Amino acid sequence: MSYLLHLKKAKFSDDIRWIVKYDKTDRVKEVKQIYKPSEYYAENKHKGKNARPLHNRNALIKILEYDKTKNNS
C-alpha cells in the first residue's frame, strides 16, 4: 500500500501534522509525521521565516498528489 493511499484510508488524530522535505528539483524527498506540534516548534532548529510549515492530513494528500502528477508528466 502506498503512503498516499494509506493517508486517504486510515484514521488519524486531528492533532497530527506532517512536514515535507523537498529535493533540489522541488520533488518530495521525505515526509515526517509530527505527533506534538507544540514540542516540534519548541525544539525546531528552523525558526522564524525558515520554519518548515506543518501540514494537516488533507494538505499533505494534495501535496503528494501534485508531486505524483508532476513526476509522471
N, C-alpha and C positions, 0 to 999 in steps of 0.2 A: 504494500500500500504506500502510495506516495505521501509525502508530508502535506501537500496541498489537499489531497483527498481526506487525510486524517483530520486536518483542521476543519473541513467542511462537515464531517460526520460526527466527530467526538464532541462531548460536552466539556466545556471549560468554565472555570470560575470567571466572573466578570472582572475580578481584580488582576488577573494575569495579563501581562503585557509582553511584547517582544521588541527586540532591537534587530535591525537588519544592517549587515555589513556588506559593502559593495567592493568589487574589484576595480581595477583601473579603467575597464571598459563599461562601467556602470551596470554590470550584471550582478545579481545577488550572489554573494560568496558564502555568507553564513547568516543563520538566524539563531538568535539566543532567546530563550524563554526567561522572563524575569518574574519571579513569584511575588516579590515585595518591592514595588516601585519606589516606595519611600526610602528603603535601605539602599537601593541601587543609586538613587540620586545623592544620598549622603556619602557613599563610598566611591562614586564615579570619578575617574580622573579627567573625563571630558566634561567640563563645566562651562556655563555661560553659553556663548554663541556656538561653541564647538560641541555642545552636548548632542548626543545621538537621540533622536526622538523615539519615544516609546509608542508602539502601535497596539491597538486592540485587535481582536481576532478578525473582525471584518476588514479592517485596513490592511492587515497582513495578507489576507486572502487576495485582495485587489492587487497588492504589490507583487505577489508570487504569480498571479495570473498574467499580469502585464509582462513580467520578466519571461514567462514561458512563451508568450506570443512573440515577444521581441527576439528571443533566441531561435524560434522556429522560422522566422522570416528571413 
